[in-house]
Amino acid sequence: MREPSLLPVFGKLGAKARAAVAVAQVRPVGIALRLRGLLTAHGGMALKISVVAWTVSVLGVVFFMMQG
């Protein structure tokens, strides 16, 4: 089976495959189950948003350090 191409920025993360295996091995309860399901479904988007948020925060810190 051919794997879909991955974004070169984030490299080979394989988040969906690992999360699916972890769900089969350990059955979490309650909020952990919902969070794991969300991360499995939207892991790529969460990673992109966290990278953007981290970059903006670092640039903000640098900006305020240069002002002071």
Protein Blocks (a to p, Z undefined) as FASTA:
>chain_A
ZZddddfklopnklmmmmmmmmmmpccehjlmmmmmmmmmmmmmmmmmmmmmmmmmmmmm
mmmmmmZZ
